[in-house]
Amino acid sequence: MAGSAAGSPARSADCAACLALCCVGPSFAASADFAVDKPAHTPCRHLRADHACGIHDRLRPRGFPGCVVFDCFGAGQQVVQVTFGGSDRRVPAMFDALEVLRPLHEVLALLDEAARSGGAGAGAVGDDAVALVARVEETVRGDADALAVVDVAAVRREAGALFDEYVATVHAGRPGPDLRGADLLGADLRRRDLRAARLRGALLVGADLRGVDLDRAELLGADLRGADVRGARLDGALLLTAPQLAAARGDAATTVPDHLARPEHWTALPSAR
């Protein structure tokens, strides 16, 4: 599964401390992301008795890129080790808890990034972000009953408003194009100036971003599946996550933020021309 290279350990997946919840709980349909259908709450056919994936080292060639890009941001081990007190047995309520904790852990990871960025951008959301982090961290320590009544959408809205302030301050009155929610499926963007662009929620599936400078571009929630980012500058992009990188196609010339790991499969791709 995708994971970050740095940052708080609590925001990084530790599969050894989980019970393969992501391999059992979610349902998925046969598609470009998954080779087979799998009903919810049913173990994947490749899950071993020791809770490890039997094809982990060859998920992509076996037709499971969706598994590669999934990241629980540490929510899986939180469910097992904290919510259920270190249980060694999966129970259905764990899957409900994971559905609440995963988006909350993602919010925390993104708030971590804003805090790490320093400068005026972090200062713009500093006090409010610290308060939200404290509240969310208290929430994720709750038991299963407490998690069941958490309004995840409300937390996301509050975080989204903070991210708006953060991005606006980083852009310092000099924003790039506003492409929030834009349908850029398969678009050739190599000649577009996307510095400081607002790409929140943009559909960039299969887009050609080779060599594009995405410095200060907001990528919160942008769909980068199959996007060609070979040679692109992503080290200065805002609110980028490990699953987005894992879903894209990069190479050794693609720059990435210091707190994120370069996806292993990028090394097998040819360089951009």
C-alpha positions in Angstrom: 0.0 0.0 0.0 1.0 3.6 -0.5 2.7 5.4 2.4 4.6 8.5 3.3 8.3 8.6 3.8 8.3 11.0 6.7 6.0 12.8 9.1 4.1 11.5 12.0 4.2 7.7 12.4 0.5 7.8 13.3 -0.3 9.1 9.8 1.6 6.3 8.1 0.3 2.8 7.4 1.8 0.0 9.4 0.4 -3.1 7.9 2.1 -5.3 10.5 0.0 -3.7 13.2 -3.2 -4.2 11.3 -5.4 -7.2 10.5 -5.5 -6.6 6.7 -8.7 -4.6 7.2 -8.4 -3.0 3.7 -8.1 -6.5 2.1 -11.4 -7.6 3.7 -13.7 -4.7 4.4 -14.1 -2.8 1.1 -15.9 -4.1 -2.0 -14.5 -3.6 -5.4 -15.6 -4.4 -9.0 -13.5 -5.8 -11.8 -12.0 -2.8 -13.6 -8.7 -1.2 -14.6 -8.0 -1.0 -10.8 -9.0 -4.5 -9.7 -8.8 -7.7 -11.7 -11.8 -9.3 -10.0 -15.0 -8.6 -8.2 -14.9 -8.7 -4.4 -17.9 -8.3 -2.1 -17.6 -6.2 1.1 -16.5 -7.9 4.3 -15.0 -10.8 2.3 -11.3 -11.6 2.2 -9.5 -11.0 -1.0 -8.6 -14.3 -2.7 -4.9 -13.3 -2.4 -5.0 -12.7 1.4 -2.9 -15.2 3.3 -3.7 -16.7 6.7 -1.0 -14.4 8.3 -2.9 -11.3 7.1 -0.3 -10.6 4.4 -0.9 -10.2 0.6 0.2 -13.2 -1.4 1.0 -11.1 -4.5 2.2 -7.9 -2.8 5.3 -7.7 -4.9 3.4 -8.0 -8.2 0.1 -6.3 -7.6 0.3 -4.1 -10.7 1.1 -6.9 -13.2 -1.6 -9.0 -11.7 -4.1 -6.3 -12.3 -4.5 -4.7 -8.8 -3.1 -1.2 -9.1 -6.0 0.0 -6.9 -4.4 -1.9 -4.0 -1.1 -0.2 -4.6 -2.5 3.3 -4.4 -4.6 2.7 -1.4 -3.3 4.3 1.8 -5.2 4.3 5.1 -2.9 7.0 6.6 -2.4 4.8 9.7 -6.1 4.3 10.3 -5.9 0.5 10.0 -3.5 0.1 13.0 -5.5 2.8 14.9 -8.6 0.6 14.6 -6.9 -2.6 15.7 -4.5 -1.2 18.3 -6.5 1.6 19.8 -10.2 1.3 19.0 -10.3 -2.4 19.6 -7.4 -2.6 22.2 -5.0 -4.7 20.2 -7.4 -7.4 19.2 -6.0 -10.3 17.2 -9.3 -11.1 15.6 -11.2 -9.2 12.9 -14.8 -8.3 13.8 -17.4 -6.5 11.5 -17.4 -3.3 13.7 -13.7 -2.8 12.7 -14.7 -2.1 9.1 -17.2 0.6 10.2 -14.5 2.2 12.4 -12.1 2.2 9.5 -14.6 4.0 7.2 -14.6 6.8 9.8 -11.0 6.9 10.8 -9.4 6.8 7.3 -10.7 10.2 6.2 -10.0 11.7 9.6 -6.4 10.4 9.4 -6.1 11.8 5.9 -7.2 15.3 7.2 -4.6 15.0 9.9 -1.9 14.1 7.3 -2.8 17.1 5.1 -2.8 19.4 8.1 0.6 18.1 9.0 1.8 19.1 5.5 0.4 22.7 5.9 2.2 23.0 9.2 5.5 21.6 7.7 5.4 24.1 4.9 6.4 27.0 7.1 6.2 30.6 6.1 3.1 32.7 5.6 1.0 29.8 4.3 1.2 27.9 7.5 0.8 31.0 9.6 -2.5 31.7 7.9 -4.1 28.6 9.3 -1.9 28.1 12.3 -4.1 28.6 15.4 -7.3 27.2 13.7 -5.3 24.2 12.3 -3.8 23.4 15.7 -7.2 23.5 17.3 -8.7 21.2 14.6 -5.8 18.8 14.9 -6.3 18.6 18.6 -10.0 17.9 18.2 -9.6 15.3 15.5 -6.8 13.5 17.4 -9.1 13.3 20.4 -11.9 12.0 18.2 -9.8 9.2 16.6 -9.0 7.9 20.1 -12.6 7.2 20.7 -14.2 3.8 21.0 -16.4 2.2 18.3 -19.6 3.7 19.7 -18.1 7.2 19.7 -16.8 6.9 16.2 -20.2 5.8 14.9 -21.6 9.2 15.5 -18.7 11.3 14.1 -19.8 13.7 11.4 -16.9 13.1 9.0 -18.3 15.4 6.3 -18.4 18.3 8.8 -14.7 17.7 9.7 -13.8 17.7 6.0 -15.7 21.0 5.4 -13.9 22.6 8.3 -10.5 21.4 7.1 -11.4 22.4 3.5 -12.0 26.0 4.7 -8.6 26.0 6.4 -7.0 24.7 3.2 -8.6 27.4 1.2 -6.9 30.0 3.6 -3.6 28.2 3.4 -3.6 28.0 -0.4 -4.7 31.6 -0.8 -1.9 32.8 1.5 0.7 30.7 -0.3 -0.4 32.2 -3.6 -0.1 35.7 -2.0 -2.5 37.4 -4.4 -0.8 35.8 -7.4 -2.9 32.7 -8.1 -2.6 30.7 -11.2 -5.6 29.4 -13.3 -8.6 28.3 -11.3 -9.3 24.7 -12.5 -11.1 23.3 -9.5 -13.2 20.4 -10.4 -12.1 20.7 -14.1 -12.5 17.8 -16.5 -9.0 17.4 -17.9 -9.2 13.7 -18.7 -6.4 12.9 -21.1 -5.6 16.6 -21.7 -2.2 17.6 -23.0 -1.1 20.2 -20.4 2.5 20.5 -21.3 2.2 24.0 -22.6 -0.1 25.3 -19.8 1.4 27.4 -17.0 0.0 25.6 -14.0 2.2 27.3 -11.3 -0.1 28.2 -8.4 -3.0 26.6 -10.2 -6.1 25.6 -8.2 -6.6 22.0 -9.2 -8.7 20.8 -6.3 -10.8 17.9 -7.3 -9.7 18.1 -10.9 -10.0 15.1 -13.1 -6.5 14.6 -14.4 -6.8 10.9 -15.4 -4.3 10.1 -18.2 -3.4 13.8 -18.5 0.0 14.7 -20.0 1.9 16.7 -17.5 5.4 15.8 -18.7 7.9 18.5 -17.6 5.1 20.7 -16.2 6.0 23.0 -13.3 3.4 22.5 -10.6 5.1 24.7 -8.0 2.5 25.9 -5.5 -0.3 24.2 -7.5 -3.1 22.9 -5.2 -3.7 19.2 -5.9 -6.1 18.4 -3.0 -8.3 15.6 -4.2 -7.1 15.8 -7.8 -7.5 12.4 -9.6 -4.0 11.6 -11.0 -4.6 8.0 -12.1 -2.4 7.3 -15.1 -1.4 11.0 -15.3 2.1 11.3 -17.0 4.2 13.3 -14.6 7.6 12.3 -15.9 10.0 15.2 -15.5 7.3 17.3 -13.8 8.1 19.5 -10.8 5.9 18.3 -7.9 8.1 19.1 -5.0 6.4 22.5 -4.5 2.8 21.2 -5.0 0.3 21.8 -2.3 -1.8 19.2 -0.5 -0.4 16.3 -2.5 -0.7 12.8 -1.0 1.2 9.5 -1.4 -1.8 7.7 -3.1 -1.9 10.4 -5.8 1.8 9.9 -6.5 1.3 6.2 -6.6 -1.5 6.5 -9.1 0.5 8.7 -11.5 3.4 7.8 -13.9 6.7 9.5 -13.0 10.4 8.9 -13.5 13.7 9.8 -11.9 13.4 13.4 -13.2 10.1 13.9 -11.4 10.6 15.9 -8.2 8.5 15.1 -5.2 7.9 16.7 -1.8 10.5 15.7 0.9 7.8 14.1 3.1 6.6 11.7 0.4 8.3 8.6 -1.0 9.0 8.2 -4.7 6.8 5.3 -5.9 8.8 2.2 -6.6 7.1 1.5 -9.9 8.4 4.8 -11.3 11.9 3.4 -11.7 10.6 0.9 -14.3 9.2 3.7 -16.5 11.1 5.3 -19.4 12.1 8.9 -19.0 10.1 11.6 -20.6 11.2 12.8 -24.0 
